[in-house]
Amino acid sequence: QVQLVESGGGLVQPGGSLRLSCAASGSFFSRNAVGWFRQAPGKQRELVAGFTADNTNYADSVKGRFTISRDIAKNTVYLQMNSLKPEDTGVYYCWNFPNYWGQGTQVTVTS
């Protein structure tokens, strides 16, 4: 059984940084597609960044500010978020192919 556990969310001022972590058990990030989604209040869940077998994808709104990475030895995926904006506020979820989700971690960007 796959379990995904996110951590690293919090409250940060605009322009600040956070690093989210997603630790997996029962799955292998090295060979399966994995990504970070977010859901803002009143909005649909959207892809923020993700790995597939062939490439890395970012939402246009986060390109140049967010970086997804993985530590295969730790079976952990990270999302480094820099230059945060209030519109980045939301619950961030880790996803693993085909349909595994973490519990989510809240990110709030406010002054």
C-alpha positions as CSV (number, residue, x, y, z in Angstrom):
1,Q,0.0,0.0,0.0
2,V,1.3,3.4,-1.0
3,Q,1.5,6.2,1.6
4,L,2.5,9.7,0.9
5,V,3.3,12.1,3.7
6,E,3.8,15.8,3.0
7,S,5.5,18.3,5.2
8,G,7.0,21.8,5.1
9,G,4.0,24.0,4.6
10,G,3.4,27.1,6.7
11,L,2.9,30.8,6.8
12,V,5.3,33.0,4.9
13,Q,5.5,36.6,3.7
14,P,5.4,37.5,0.0
15,G,8.8,37.0,-1.5
16,G,9.7,34.3,1.0
17,S,10.5,30.7,0.4
18,L,9.4,27.3,1.6
19,R,10.4,23.7,0.8
20,L,7.8,21.0,0.8
21,S,8.7,17.4,1.2
22,C,6.8,14.3,0.2
23,A,8.0,11.0,1.6
24,A,6.7,7.8,0.1
25,S,6.3,4.3,1.4
26,G,5.2,1.4,-0.8
27,S,6.1,3.2,-4.0
28,F,9.1,4.2,-6.0
29,F,9.4,7.8,-7.1
30,S,12.4,6.9,-9.3
31,R,10.3,5.1,-11.8
32,N,6.7,6.4,-11.3
33,A,5.3,9.8,-12.3
34,V,5.0,12.1,-9.3
35,G,3.9,15.6,-8.9
36,W,2.7,18.4,-6.7
37,F,-0.8,19.9,-7.0
38,R,-2.4,22.7,-5.1
39,Q,-5.9,23.7,-4.4
40,A,-6.8,27.3,-3.5
41,P,-10.1,28.1,-1.7
42,G,-13.0,27.9,-4.2
43,K,-10.8,26.7,-7.0
44,Q,-10.1,23.4,-8.6
45,R,-7.0,21.4,-7.8
46,E,-4.2,22.2,-10.3
47,L,-0.8,20.7,-11.2
48,V,2.1,22.8,-10.0
49,A,5.0,20.7,-11.0
50,G,5.6,17.1,-11.9
51,F,8.0,14.4,-13.2
52,T,7.2,11.9,-15.8
53,A,9.6,9.3,-17.2
54,D,10.7,11.7,-19.9
55,N,10.4,15.3,-18.6
56,T,9.6,17.8,-15.9
57,N,6.6,20.1,-16.1
58,Y,5.7,23.3,-14.3
59,A,2.6,25.4,-14.3
60,D,3.2,28.7,-16.1
61,S,2.5,30.6,-13.0
62,V,5.4,29.0,-11.1
63,K,8.1,28.7,-13.8
64,G,11.3,30.2,-12.6
65,R,10.2,30.3,-9.0
66,F,9.5,26.7,-8.1
67,T,11.7,23.6,-8.5
68,I,10.7,20.0,-8.1
69,S,13.4,17.5,-7.2
70,R,13.7,14.0,-5.8
71,D,16.1,12.1,-3.6
72,I,15.9,8.5,-4.8
73,A,17.7,7.1,-1.9
74,K,15.2,8.7,0.5
75,N,12.3,8.1,-1.8
76,T,11.3,11.7,-1.2
77,V,10.2,14.4,-3.6
78,Y,10.7,18.1,-2.8
79,L,9.1,21.3,-4.0
80,Q,11.3,24.3,-3.5
81,M,9.2,27.4,-3.7
82,N,10.9,30.8,-3.9
83,S,9.6,34.3,-4.5
84,L,6.2,33.3,-3.1
85,K,3.1,35.3,-3.9
86,P,-0.2,35.6,-2.2
87,E,-1.8,33.7,-5.1
88,D,0.4,30.7,-4.3
89,T,-1.7,30.2,-1.2
90,G,-3.5,26.9,-1.0
91,V,-3.3,23.3,0.1
92,Y,-0.4,21.5,-1.6
93,Y,-0.8,17.8,-2.3
94,C,1.7,15.2,-3.4
95,W,0.5,12.8,-6.1
96,N,2.0,9.5,-7.3
97,F,0.9,7.5,-10.4
98,P,-1.7,6.2,-10.8
99,N,-3.9,7.8,-8.2
100,Y,-2.2,8.1,-4.8
101,W,-2.5,11.3,-2.8
102,G,-1.0,12.7,0.3
103,Q,-3.1,14.4,3.0
104,G,-2.0,17.9,1.9
105,T,0.0,20.7,3.6
106,Q,-1.2,24.2,3.9
107,V,0.8,27.1,2.4
108,T,-0.3,30.6,3.2
109,V,1.5,33.6,1.7
110,T,0.4,36.9,3.3
111,S,1.9,40.0,4.7
